[in-house]
Amino acid sequence: MMVTHEEIKRGMVVRSSDGEKLGEVVRLDEARFEIEKGFFFPKEYAVRYDEVAGIRAGEVILTHARDQLAAARGQAREAGAAIDEGEEIRVPLAEEEIVVGKTVQEVGRVQVTKEVITEEKQVTVPVSREVVHVERVPVSEERPAAAGTLFEEGSLSIPIREERVEVSTQPVVKEELRIGKEVVHGQETARATVRRETADVRTDGEPPRQNAAGEPTAAAPEEAPPERATGTGGRRR
């Protein structure tokens, strides 16, 4: 809540926000109050009520620090106001500077997708099988037959074997993808419109001059234009 003129009384001490004593209140009205002139203010300084941060221990605390008030004092001085001996006016000249900041933003993504491709493959495998050959040939010499096998019916079973191909699959890693990221450093140009203050110093009239000792001197009189001789014996300018 803003402090009103009813809460501030004449004679109260006024301090800056950093605790610097500025002086006492000498007069006030409904819009503003004035701080007495002294070491900090060579003349009474007017303060608006919205520049008051609060009242603590019977003292008025302003929202501005001492340096800010010193700058405002120099700017608020009216043109043509006299400067007392030993007084100094400081007029700050501000200039905007470019402040560059960086943020990390996502600009894209890389997606790696695997899919299964089914295809037919042929593999040639060598196989073996057994073949039975039956051949009837005459004996070279007659010999007696075994007694247990004469005139008996029977059969003989001979197994025939062959190799069959059994197909199965197993996963084998043939290649791999290696995915990595690296930071690429570059430079970008940032542009911004900035403002700056300049001072235009103009002098009205002839300011007093000083000699090497710092003492004021009178302005030098204007020199008369040089005379030129005429053919009649007179002189003219």
Disulfide bonds with the S-S distance in Angstrom:
none
